[in-house]
């Protein structure tokens, strides 16, 4: 699956460990995304986005917030001057799900605009 294919998908409500991605599949999907990495214990995926100033970082957070609401899948965000750390995980499955990679691909697309 490519990043473009991920972006075209929609998040689905997922609950339970049976919806957690196997490590090998999560590694494959991570390989399709630029700049994303696993967090400690592969419990999340994360990327630090850089911007020329605070206002651009804030605009990115607001646009990503709109996507997150639309997908009903919300990241953990850390906003600072010229940067935003984005972390996705699916708490209802206790780890990573396909939803995390869908939203990460959509976050990347914000920079292409």
Secondary structure, DSSP 8 states (H G I E B T S, - for coil): --HHHHHHS------SGGGS--HHHHHHHHTTSSS-EE-GGGS-EEEEEE-SSHHHHHHHHHHHHHHHHHHT---EEEEETTEEEEEE-BGGGTB--HHHHHHHHHHHHHHH-
